[in-house]
Amino acid sequence: VILFFQDVLWMIVLTVGLFILYKKPGGFDYVYIDSTDQNLKKNNKPVNNQAGVLANTLKPYFEKSPDSAFIAYNDQMPSCNALQQYGHSKGVVMMDKDNVVWLLHSTPKFPEGDESNNFYPESGKRYAQIFMCVTLPSDKSAQIGKHLKDINAHIFKKHNPEKLLKKDSSNIKRTLPYHEDLLSSGGLKFTRFVKQISKKRDPEGEISASFI
């Protein structure tokens, strides 16, 4: 029954297409909106709860199924401080045969652990954090791979990355323009783009951040 419940929640993530979650400062409480209901909703479970929105979104990350794939990137990964040579960006990209789920966020050291009971870092309690999750068709994985190349993302954990990126990301050439329109599985249009560190710096060498 528990496994079935988790599968249903994962299907809800895929069906919704988009959600935005805001964790309040000084704790683990959060509110969120999704593409099915634009009213702000409060969840009674804390953001680090094993049955919460984030834990269920990260189901493929925890299970590491042979049929799934993921990459986690974070310039402030769990084992060290900020890495200046990489883009100031954080996210988890997960894929099955039909869908890509792209979770972008602001939380250093996230995900910290590999299980549903230790994925959220204690250091993420003090400040407010934002999470944005978009579901796309699986054929958009190459565009996501290009985006990660454009921002020089620091990938610190991966599972079957060849299924996700189709080819090694080092072979993806960084090219202008650093923006592109994408369409979610639910039909929502959004734009992925890259912020440059400074106009005086080499745009091919110093890409700092990404926003949607």
Backbone hydrogen bonds in HBPLUS format (Angstrom, degrees):
<---DONOR---> <-ACCEPTOR-->    atom                        ^
c    i                          cat <-CA-CA->   ^        H-A-AA   ^      H-
h    n   atom  resd res      DA  || num        DHA   H-A  angle D-A-AA Bond
n    s   type  num  typ     dist DA aas  dist angle  dist       angle   num
A0005-PHE N   A0001-VAL O   2.91 MM   4  6.11 156.1  1.97 147.2 153.9     1
A0006-GLN N   A0002-ILE O   2.95 MM   4  6.25 155.7  2.01 150.8 156.8     2
A0007-ASP N   A0003-LEU O   2.97 MM   4  6.23 154.5  2.04 147.8 154.8     3
A0008-VAL N   A0004-PHE O   2.96 MM   4  6.24 153.5  2.03 149.2 156.2     4
A0009-LEU N   A0005-PHE O   3.04 MM   4  6.34 157.0  2.09 147.3 153.1     5
A0010-TRP N   A0006-GLN O   2.97 MM   4  6.23 153.5  2.04 147.5 154.6     6
A0011-MET N   A0007-ASP O   2.99 MM   4  6.25 153.5  2.06 145.5 152.6     7
A0012-ILE N   A0008-VAL O   2.96 MM   4  6.28 141.7  2.11 143.1 154.2     8
A0013-VAL N   A0009-LEU O   3.11 MM   4  6.47 150.6  2.20 144.5 151.3     9
A0014-LEU N   A0010-TRP O   3.14 MM   4  6.53 154.5  2.21 146.3 152.6    10
A0015-THR N   A0011-MET O   2.88 MM   4  6.07 152.3  1.96 146.0 154.0    11
A0016-VAL N   A0012-ILE O   2.88 MM   4  5.94 165.5  1.90 156.9 159.6    12
A0135-THR N   A0017-GLY O   2.85 MM 118  4.74 160.2  1.89 136.3 136.1    13
A0035-SER N   A0018-LEU O   3.03 MM  17  5.43 144.5  2.16 153.8 151.5    14
A0019-PHE N   A0133-CYS O   2.98 MM 114  5.32 148.4  2.08 142.6 150.6    15
A0133-CYS N   A0019-PHE O   2.86 MM 114  5.32 170.3  1.87 163.3 166.6    16
A0020-ILE N   A0033-ILE O   2.92 MM  13  5.49 159.8  1.96 155.5 161.0    17
A0033-ILE N   A0020-ILE O   2.98 MM  13  5.49 152.5  2.06 151.2 159.9    18
A0021-LEU N   A0131-PHE O   2.75 MM 110  4.99 164.7  1.77 149.5 154.9    19
A0131-PHE N   A0021-LEU O   2.83 MM 110  4.99 156.1  1.89 152.8 156.3    20
A0022-TYR N   A0031-VAL O   2.83 MM   9  5.46 173.1  1.84 168.1 170.4    21
A0031-VAL N   A0022-TYR O   3.04 MM   9  5.46 154.6  2.10 147.0 152.3    22
A0023-LYS N   A0129-GLN O   2.81 MM 106  5.05 160.1  1.85 149.5 154.7    23
A0129-GLN N   A0023-LYS O   3.12 MM 106  5.05 153.0  2.20 130.2 137.9    24
A0024-LYS N   A0029-ASP O   2.91 MM   5  5.79 156.7  1.97 150.2 158.0    25
A0026-GLY N   A0126-ARG O   2.87 MM 100  4.49 147.8  1.97 109.7 120.3    26
A0027-GLY N   A0125-LYS O   3.06 MM  98  5.00 136.8  2.25 148.9 139.7    27
A0047-VAL N   A0028-PHE O   2.79 MM  19  5.28 160.2  1.83 144.4 150.7    28
A0032-TYR N   A0041-LYS O   2.81 MM   9  5.32 151.3  1.89 146.8 156.6    29
A0041-LYS N   A0032-TYR O   2.83 MM   9  5.32 164.1  1.86 151.3 156.8    30
A0034-ASP N   A0037-ASP O   3.46 MM   3  5.61 169.8  2.47 146.3 143.9    31
A0037-ASP N   A0034-ASP O   3.24 MM   3  5.61 146.8  2.36 107.3 115.9    32
A0049-ASN N   A0046-PRO O   3.04 MM   3  5.35 163.2  2.07 119.9 120.7    33
A0052-GLY N   A0049-ASN O   3.14 MM   3  5.02 164.9  2.17 108.0 109.4    34
A0056-ASN N   A0052-GLY O   3.13 MM   4  6.26 161.0  2.17 150.3 155.4    35
A0057-THR N   A0053-VAL O   2.97 MM   4  6.13 145.1  2.09 142.8 153.2    36
A0058-LEU N   A0054-LEU O   2.97 MM   4  6.18 147.2  2.08 149.7 158.0    37
A0059-LYS N   A0056-ASN O   3.36 MM   3  5.17 160.4  2.40 103.7 104.4    38
A0061-TYR N   A0058-LEU O   2.88 MM   3  5.14 123.9  2.20 109.2 124.9    39
A0062-PHE N   A0058-LEU O   3.11 MM   4  6.48 148.0  2.22 156.7 166.5    40
A0062-PHE N   A0059-LYS O   3.16 MM   3  5.28 123.6  2.50  99.3 112.7    41
A0063-GLU N   A0059-LYS O   3.00 MM   4  6.17 164.6  2.02 158.6 163.0    42
A0064-LYS N   A0060-PRO O   3.05 MM   4  5.71 160.8  2.09 139.2 143.8    43
A0068-SER N   A0065-SER O   3.11 MM   3  5.27 162.4  2.14 108.7 114.3    44
A0069-ALA N   A0095-MET O   2.99 MM  26  5.20 142.0  2.14 147.2 152.9    45
A0095-MET N   A0069-ALA O   2.86 MM  26  5.20 152.9  1.93 152.5 152.5    46
A0070-PHE N   A0159-HIS O   2.94 MM  89  5.23 153.9  2.01 141.3 146.9    47
A0159-HIS N   A0070-PHE O   2.88 MM  89  5.23 153.9  1.95 156.0 153.0    48
A0071-ILE N   A0093-VAL O   2.93 MM  22  5.38 144.9  2.05 146.4 157.2    49
A0093-VAL N   A0071-ILE O   2.88 MM  22  5.38 166.7  1.90 161.8 165.8    50
A0072-ALA N   A0157-LYS O   2.80 MM  85  5.18 162.3  1.83 157.4 156.7    51
A0156-PHE N   A0072-ALA O   2.93 MM  84  6.06 147.0  2.04 151.8 162.1    52
A0073-TYR N   A0091-GLY O   2.87 MM  18  5.42 171.4  1.88 159.1 162.0    53
A0091-GLY N   A0073-TYR O   2.89 MM  18  5.42 161.1  1.93 154.4 151.5    54
A0074-ASN N   A0154-HIS O   2.96 MM  80  5.67 147.6  2.06 156.3 154.7    55
A0083-LEU N   A0075-ASP O   2.88 MM   8  5.38 147.3  1.99 149.2 160.1    56
A0109-LYS N   A0076-GLN O   2.66 MM  33  5.63 150.5  1.74 159.9 170.4    57
A0080-CYS N   A0077-MET O   3.34 MM   3  5.98 172.6  2.34 124.2 126.2    58
A0086-TYR N   A0083-LEU O   3.26 MM   3  5.93 167.3  2.28 118.4 122.3    59
A0087-GLY N   A0152-ASN O   3.09 MM  65  5.23 166.1  2.11 120.7 125.2    60
A0089-SER N   A0087-GLY O   2.79 MM   2  5.45 124.0  2.11 113.2  96.1    61
A0088-HIS N   A0208-SER O   2.02 MM 120  5.14 143.2  1.12 154.7 162.4    62
A0105-HIS N   A0090-LYS O   3.27 MM  15  5.65 165.5  2.29 131.3 131.3    63
A0092-VAL N   A0103-LEU O   2.82 MM  11  5.14 150.0  1.91 143.6 153.8    64
A0103-LEU N   A0092-VAL O   2.83 MM  11  5.14 172.2  1.83 167.2 164.6    65
A0094-MET N   A0101-VAL O   2.86 MM   7  5.12 166.8  1.88 150.2 154.7    66
A0101-VAL N   A0094-MET O   2.69 MM   7  5.12 163.5  1.72 153.9 159.8    67
A0096-ASP N   A0099-ASN O   3.02 MM   3  5.55 155.9  2.08 153.5 161.0    68
A0138-SER N   A0098-ASP O   3.07 MM  40  5.18 146.6  2.19 122.2 117.6    69
A0100-VAL N   A0136-LEU O   2.73 MM  36  5.09 160.0  1.77 152.6 154.6    70
A0136-LEU N   A0100-VAL O   2.74 MM  36  5.09 166.2  1.76 155.4 160.4    71
A0102-TRP N   A0134-VAL O   2.82 MM  32  5.23 174.7  1.82 161.1 161.5    72
A0134-VAL N   A0102-TRP O   2.91 MM  32  5.23 160.0  1.95 140.8 146.0    73
A0104-LEU N   A0132-MET O   2.77 MM  28  5.17 162.8  1.80 165.1 160.3    74
A0132-MET N   A0104-LEU O   2.76 MM  28  5.17 165.7  1.78 156.4 159.2    75
A0106-SER N   A0130-ILE O   3.16 MM  24  5.69 127.7  2.45 155.8 163.5    76
A0112-GLU N   A0119-PHE O   2.79 MM   7  4.90 163.3  1.82 135.6 134.3    77
A0113-GLY N   A0118-ASN O   3.01 MM   5  4.96 120.3  2.38 121.7 130.4    78
A0118-ASN N   A0115-GLU O   3.21 MM   3  5.54 170.6  2.22 113.1 115.4    79
A0124-GLY N   A0121-PRO O   3.00 MM   3  5.42 157.9  2.05 109.4 116.5    80
A0125-LYS N   A0122-GLU O   3.13 MM   3  5.66 154.5  2.19 120.6 121.3    81
A0185-SER N   A0135-THR O   2.76 MM  50  5.74 169.2  1.77 142.8 144.1    82
A0140-LYS N   A0137-PRO O   3.03 MM   3  5.85 163.9  2.06 126.9 129.5    83
A0141-SER N   A0138-SER O   3.21 MM   3  5.77 160.7  2.25 120.7 121.6    84
A0143-GLN N   A0140-LYS O   3.09 MM   3  5.38 124.8  2.40 103.9 117.4    85
A0144-ILE N   A0140-LYS O   3.16 MM   4  6.56 151.2  2.25 150.6 159.0    86
A0145-GLY N   A0141-SER O   2.90 MM   4  6.17 154.6  1.96 147.0 154.4    87
A0146-LYS N   A0142-ALA O   2.97 MM   4  6.25 147.5  2.08 141.2 149.4    88
A0147-HIS N   A0143-GLN O   3.03 MM   4  6.30 152.2  2.11 140.3 147.7    89
A0148-LEU N   A0144-ILE O   2.98 MM   4  6.32 158.8  2.02 154.4 159.1    90
A0149-LYS N   A0145-GLY O   3.08 MM   4  6.32 145.7  2.20 140.2 149.6    91
A0150-ASP N   A0146-LYS O   2.84 MM   4  6.12 156.5  1.89 150.5 157.3    92
A0151-ILE N   A0147-HIS O   3.01 MM   4  6.30 152.5  2.08 153.3 159.3    93
A0153-ALA N   A0148-LEU O   3.01 MM   5  5.21 172.2  2.02 154.7 157.3    94
A0152-ASN N   A0149-LYS O   3.13 MM   3  5.00 153.2  2.20  99.8 108.0    95
A0163-LYS N   A0160-ASN O   3.03 MM   3  5.70 148.0  2.13 119.8 127.5    96
A0164-LEU N   A0161-PRO O   3.09 MM   3  5.11 123.8  2.42  95.5 109.9    97
A0165-LEU N   A0161-PRO O   2.90 MM   4  6.08 176.0  1.90 167.6 166.4    98
A0166-LYS N   A0162-GLU O   3.00 MM   4  5.08 130.3  2.25 120.4 130.5    99
A0171-ASN N   A0168-ASP O   2.95 MM   3  5.74 163.0  1.98 122.5 127.9   100
A0172-ILE N   A0169-SER O   3.08 MM   3  5.25 161.0  2.12 106.3 112.3   101
A0194-VAL N   A0178-TYR O   3.09 MM  16  5.62 133.7  2.31 163.1 169.2   102
A0180-GLU N   A0192-ARG O   2.95 MM  12  5.53 143.7  2.08 153.4 163.2   103
A0192-ARG N   A0180-GLU O   2.95 MM  12  5.53 162.8  1.98 164.1 160.8   104
A0182-LEU N   A0190-PHE O   2.78 MM   8  5.50 167.8  1.79 170.5 172.3   105
A0190-PHE N   A0182-LEU O   2.97 MM   8  5.50 163.2  1.99 156.8 161.4   106
A0184-SER N   A0188-LEU O   2.81 MM   4  5.12 169.2  1.83 148.2 150.0   107
A0187-GLY N   A0184-SER O   2.94 MM   3  5.16 163.4  1.97 111.1 114.7   108
A0193-PHE N   A0211-PHE O   3.18 MM  18  5.81 161.7  2.22 171.0 172.8   109
A0211-PHE N   A0193-PHE O   3.14 MM  18  5.81 158.8  2.19 148.8 154.7   110
A0195-LYS N   A0209-ALA O   2.79 MM  14  5.13 162.7  1.82 138.6 144.7   111
A0208-SER N   A0195-LYS O   3.14 MM  13  6.04 142.4  2.29 151.1 162.2   112
A0209-ALA N   A0195-LYS O   3.30 MM  14  5.13 161.7  2.33 143.7 144.2   113
A0201-ARG N   A0198-SER O   3.11 MM   3  5.35 157.5  2.16 106.4 113.4   114
A0205-GLY N   A0202-ASP O   2.96 MM   3  5.31 147.7  2.07 109.1 118.9   115
A0206-GLU N   A0202-ASP O   3.02 MM   4  6.00 146.6  2.14 166.7 174.7   116
